[in-house]
Amino acid sequence: MSNTISFDDFTKLDLRIGTITEVNDFTNARKPAYQLKIDFGALGIKQSSAQITEHYTKADLLNRQVVAVVNFERKQIANFFSECLILGVADDKGAIVLLESKKAIKNGTSVS
């Protein structure tokens, strides 16, 4: 079991819905990945690197809504700065499957 956190710790995470507006191959990444631009409405466009090439093509991802943590510090990955972390779960082979809404949600809406 993982470490227990308080509810106050959880509320520090800013989880939002956003729409992927651009997808590019991340050729400088050590493992296969995409560079994503995600529209979070009033929060603007944020970029992220994601190792999700196993289950998703670039065409699959374009205009797909995802859940992301938007208040992490920027992280440099090779020559790219990731500004948010999209959320997913590992399948039985360790490949990531994205968490997403079945219904269209306004970009930037908080997950509660």
Secondary structure, DSSP 4 states (H G I P E B T S, - for coil): -PPP--HHHHHT--EEEEEEEEEEE-TTSSS--EEEEEE-GGG-EEEEEE--TTT--HHHHTT-EEEEE--SPPEEETTEEE--EE-EEE-TTS-EEE---SS---TTPBP-
